[in-house]
Every structure is written in structure tokens, then in C-alpha cells.
Amino acid sequence: MVSGLINANPVVYEKKERRVRSPSGCADEYAAEAIDQQEVFDILLALDIKDPEHPYSLEELKVITEDAIEVDDERSYVRVTFTPTVEHCSMATVIGLCLRVKLMRSLPSRFKVDIRVAPGTHATEAAVNKQLNDKERVAAALENPNLVDMVDECLAPTYG
């Protein structure tokens, strides 16, 4: 059991009011719809991904924001830059892995996903970025049952 939380008193922000997505107006129900910044943000927040240490969502902790998401639908590329709540957050890799898994499960397989720690916000930023964007390291992490359980817990829907 952990003797103490890394960030015992995080700053909690109000959730942003959701914009209503306008229908594309496309008559062909089988046509591929473009993926945009708002859709990726909605995907990441649809299940209220929770901080591993607290009952707050990553949105409430400002770990992820819509402005920190880049999408190039034509090139099938998504980049999510997240900001840990403290610069020595030991859970940064787990949070990034949760974001990656959520997008892997939700986006069409054509997308390349890049998950990054915001520059200057984590003591081991380069190592975390390398871990989160190396296919072999991600695959190895997802073979660890304890880590998969932790990721699934972070992605579990909240009710109430």
C-alpha cells in the first residue's frame, strides 16, 4: 500500500460545458466521417478517465484539455499533449498509457496516435514520451496483467 499520495491536494477545475456536435449533413450513412479535435476530446472524456490517485477526471485536474489535442484527419494523425499535476508524478506513464489505450480502442485503426507530456511539466519528460510512443514498450506494458487492470480501472465509466 502506498504510504502517501504524490499530490494529496490537487487543484480541481470545473468541467467545460460540452458543445453540441452538428450533424455532418452527409446523406451517405456509410461514408467515413472526419475526426476532429472536439471528437478526440469527447472520446477521451466519454468515460471520465480518472486520475489513478484521485476520484477526479483528467479534465477536472486539467491534465487534458481540448486545446492540447492536434488532429490531422487527412494524414490520420492524432497528438494528445497532457500535463501531469506535479512535475514528479510517478503516474504520468500510466495516465499516458490510459490515453493511448482509450484512443486505440475508439479511433479507426488508420490513426497514428502520439501521446506526449507537455514540455517542461515533468521531471522525466523525455523518458515518459519515449515509453508512451514506442510500440514494443507499449505492447510489453499491455502484457502485464496488473498494468492492464490499472488501465481498465482508469477507463471504467463512473456513475452518479
Phi, psi and chi 1 to 4 in degrees:
 res  aa     phi    psi   chi1   chi2   chi3   chi4
   1 MET       -  142.0  177.9  134.4 -134.4      -
   2 VAL   -72.7  134.0  177.0      -      -      -
   3 SER   -74.7  -26.3   60.7      -      -      -
   4 GLY  -161.7  156.6      -      -      -      -
   5 LEU   -77.4  148.4  -61.4  175.0      -      -
   6 ILE   -67.9  -40.0  -65.5  166.8      -      -
   7 ASN  -131.2   83.9 -173.7    5.3      -      -
   8 ALA   -65.4  -30.4      -      -      -      -
   9 ASN  -128.4   72.8  -63.7  -52.0      -      -
  10 PRO   -71.1  153.3   29.5  -36.2      -      -
  11 VAL   -76.4  130.0  175.2      -      -      -
  12 VAL  -113.1  128.7 -179.9      -      -      -
  13 TYR  -106.8  160.2  -59.0   85.6      -      -
  14 GLU   -73.0  148.2  -76.5 -169.9   40.5      -
  15 LYS   -70.3  144.5  -70.3 -176.6  177.1 -177.2
  16 LYS   -72.0  141.7 -176.6  178.1  172.5 -177.3
  17 GLU   -68.8  131.6 -172.0  172.8  -35.6      -
  18 ARG   -76.2  135.7  -63.1  -76.3  177.4  -97.8
  19 ARG   -82.3  146.1  -68.3  176.1  -69.9  167.6
  20 VAL   -82.1  129.5  177.5      -      -      -
  21 ARG   -75.5  131.4  -66.0 -175.5   64.9   80.8
  22 SER   -82.7  143.3   56.1      -      -      -
  23 PRO   -61.9  146.1    0.0    1.9      -      -
  24 SER   -70.4  -20.0   63.1      -      -      -
  25 GLY    78.5    5.2      -      -      -      -
  26 CYS   -77.7  127.9 -177.8      -      -      -
  27 ALA   -75.6  -24.2      -      -      -      -
  28 ASP   -86.3  106.8 -176.8    0.4      -      -
  29 GLU   -69.1  -14.6   66.3 -176.8   79.6      -
  30 TYR   -96.8   -4.2  -60.8  105.7      -      -
  31 ALA   -69.8  143.3      -      -      -      -
  32 ALA   -69.5  130.5      -      -      -      -
  33 GLU   -91.0  145.1  -71.2 -171.8   37.0      -
  34 ALA   -67.8  142.5      -      -      -      -
  35 ILE   -96.6  131.7  -55.6  -71.3      -      -
  36 ASP  -128.3  179.3   62.7   11.0      -      -
  37 GLN   -56.9  -45.2 -179.4 -173.4   44.7      -
  38 GLN   -64.3  -39.2 -177.9 -175.5   -9.6      -
  39 GLU   -65.2  -42.7 -178.3  156.2   -2.6      -
  40 VAL   -63.5  -42.6  171.8      -      -      -
  41 PHE   -60.1  -45.4 -171.4   65.2      -      -
  42 ASP   -62.1  -39.1  -70.3  -14.1      -      -
  43 ILE   -60.0  -46.8  -72.8  168.6      -      -
  44 LEU   -66.9  -28.1  -68.0  175.0      -      -
  45 LEU   -99.6   -9.5  -59.9 -178.9      -      -
  46 ALA   -55.7  -36.8      -      -      -      -
  47 LEU  -104.1   12.4  -66.3  177.9      -      -
  48 ASP    50.8   59.9  -99.2   -8.0      -      -
  49 ILE   -50.9  127.3  -63.3  172.7      -      -
  50 LYS   -99.9  150.7  -62.9  172.2  -68.0  -63.0
  51 ASP   -63.6  137.0  179.5  -85.0      -      -
  52 PRO   -61.1  -23.6  -23.2   32.9      -      -
  53 GLU   -98.4  -19.3  -72.7 -170.4  -27.6      -
  54 HIS  -132.5  160.4  -60.1  -74.2      -      -
  55 PRO   -82.6   14.7   30.9  -35.7      -      -
  56 TYR   -95.1  150.9  -55.9  114.3      -      -
  57 SER   -77.1  161.8   71.9      -      -      -
  58 LEU   -65.0  -26.6  -61.2 -176.9      -      -
  59 GLU   -68.4  -44.3  178.2 -173.7   21.1      -
  60 GLU   -64.3  -28.3  -70.5  171.1  -53.8      -
  61 LEU   -92.3    0.3  -63.9  171.3      -      -
  62 LYS    57.7   32.2  -72.5 -111.9 -171.3  -95.7
  63 VAL   -74.8  -37.0  172.0      -      -      -
  64 ILE  -125.5  143.4   57.1  171.9      -      -
  65 THR  -136.4  157.2   62.7      -      -      -
  66 GLU   -61.9  -36.9 -171.4  170.7   -7.0      -
  67 ASP   -65.7  -18.8  -67.0  -22.5      -      -
  68 ALA   -94.0   17.2      -      -      -      -
  69 ILE  -116.0  128.5  -63.6  169.7      -      -
  70 GLU  -115.6  133.6  -61.0  171.1   44.3      -
  71 VAL  -131.9  131.0  177.8      -      -      -
  72 ASP  -124.2   93.1 -174.7  -22.9      -      -
  73 ASP   -63.2  -38.6 -172.3   62.6      -      -
  74 GLU   -60.6  -39.1  -85.1 -173.9   28.7      -
  75 ARG   -95.1    3.1  -68.1 -170.6  174.6   96.8
  76 SER    55.0   51.7  -59.9      -      -      -
  77 TYR  -130.5  134.0  178.3   78.7      -      -
  78 VAL  -131.9  132.3  171.9      -      -      -
  79 ARG  -123.5  129.1  171.4 -179.7  -83.9  175.4
  80 VAL  -117.5  123.6  176.7      -      -      -
  81 THR  -108.4  123.9  -57.2      -      -      -
  82 PHE  -117.6  156.9   70.7   99.5      -      -
  83 THR  -120.0  108.1  -55.8      -      -      -
  84 PRO   -60.0  154.6  -19.8   30.5      -      -
  85 THR   -73.3  -23.8   57.8      -      -      -
  86 VAL  -138.6  151.2  -68.1      -      -      -
  87 GLU   -71.0  -15.6   75.1  172.0   27.3      -
  88 HIS  -110.0   25.0   53.7  -82.1      -      -
  89 CYS   -59.7  116.5  177.5      -      -      -
  90 SER   -77.6   -9.6   65.2      -      -      -
  91 MET   -96.1    3.6  -58.5  -55.2  -74.9      -
  92 ALA   -57.3  -42.4      -      -      -      -
  93 THR   -66.5  -39.3  -56.0      -      -      -
  94 VAL   -65.7  -43.5  173.1      -      -      -
  95 ILE   -60.9  -47.1  -68.0  167.9      -      -
  96 GLY   -60.8  -38.8      -      -      -      -
  97 LEU   -66.0  -38.2 -172.1   59.9      -      -
  98 CYS   -60.7  -44.9  -71.7      -      -      -
  99 LEU   -61.1  -46.0  -63.5  172.5      -      -
 100 ARG   -61.4  -48.0  174.5  170.2  -68.8  -70.2
 101 VAL   -63.0  -42.8  168.3      -      -      -
 102 LYS   -59.1  -44.3  178.6   62.8  179.3  157.4
 103 LEU   -71.0  -37.2  -67.9  175.5      -      -
 104 MET   -60.8  -37.4  -76.1  170.9   42.5      -
 105 ARG   -79.0  -19.4  -68.8  176.5 -179.6  173.6
 106 SER  -110.2  -34.0  -57.2      -      -      -
 107 LEU   -86.6  155.3  -69.7  174.6      -      -
 108 PRO   -57.6  147.8  -23.3   32.8      -      -
 109 SER   -63.5  -13.7   59.4      -      -      -
 110 ARG   -68.8  -16.7   67.4 -177.1  170.9   91.2
 111 PHE   -81.2  135.2  -83.1   90.7      -      -
 112 LYS   -93.4  127.8  178.4 -171.6 -176.4  -41.9
 113 VAL  -110.5  131.7  175.4      -      -      -
 114 ASP  -120.1  120.1 -174.7   17.7      -      -
 115 ILE  -111.6  128.6  -53.9  -68.6      -      -
 116 ARG  -134.8  149.8  -61.0  -94.7  171.9 -158.5
 117 VAL   -84.0  137.3  173.5      -      -      -
 118 ALA   -57.7  135.3      -      -      -      -
 119 PRO   -53.2  131.4  -24.8   33.8      -      -
 120 GLY    78.4    9.7      -      -      -      -
 121 THR  -105.8   -3.9   63.2      -      -      -
 122 HIS  -141.6  141.1 -164.6  -88.4      -      -
 123 ALA   -61.8  -33.1      -      -      -      -
 124 THR  -117.9   44.0   60.3      -      -      -
 125 GLU   -50.5  -49.1  170.6 -170.5  -25.1      -
 126 ALA   -62.7  -42.4      -      -      -      -
 127 ALA   -66.5  -40.9      -      -      -      -
 128 VAL   -65.1  -45.6  171.7      -      -      -
 129 ASN   -60.6  -41.5  -72.0  -18.8      -      -
 130 LYS   -63.2  -44.8 -175.5  174.7 -178.0  177.1
 131 GLN   -60.9  -44.5  176.6   89.7   21.1      -
 132 LEU   -74.8  -17.2  -68.0  173.5      -      -
 133 ASN  -118.1   13.0  -66.9  -66.5      -      -
 134 ASP  -102.9  115.0 -178.2  -68.6      -      -
 135 LYS   -54.1  -44.3  -74.1 -178.1 -178.0 -178.2
 136 GLU   -66.2  -40.1  -72.0   79.1   19.4      -
 137 ARG   -67.3  -40.9  -70.4  177.5 -171.0 -140.0
 138 VAL   -64.5  -45.3  169.5      -      -      -
 139 ALA   -60.8  -43.0      -      -      -      -
 140 ALA   -63.0  -41.7      -      -      -      -
 141 ALA   -61.3  -39.4      -      -      -      -
 142 LEU   -78.4   -1.0  -64.7  175.8      -      -
 143 GLU   -92.9   -9.1  -71.3  177.6    6.6      -
 144 ASN   -85.9  111.3  178.6  -31.6      -      -
 145 PRO   -59.2  -36.2   -8.6   12.8      -      -
 146 ASN   -66.6  -40.6  -66.1  -31.8      -      -
 147 LEU   -69.3  -39.9 -164.4   50.4      -      -
 148 VAL   -62.8  -40.9  170.1      -      -      -
 149 ASP   -60.9  -41.2  -73.4  -13.5      -      -
 150 MET   -65.3  -43.3 -173.6 -178.9  -72.6      -
 151 VAL   -63.3  -46.4  167.6      -      -      -
 152 ASP   -61.5  -36.5  -73.6  -19.2      -      -
 153 GLU   -65.0  -41.4  176.1   66.7   25.0      -
 154 CYS   -64.9  -32.3  -71.8      -      -      -
 155 LEU   -89.8   -6.8  -61.7  178.3      -      -
 156 ALA   -64.5  139.4      -      -      -      -
 157 PRO   -67.0  149.2   19.5  -25.7      -      -
 158 THR  -106.6  147.0   56.5      -      -      -
 159 TYR  -124.3  133.7  -57.7  101.6      -      -
 160 GLY   101.2      -      -      -      -      -
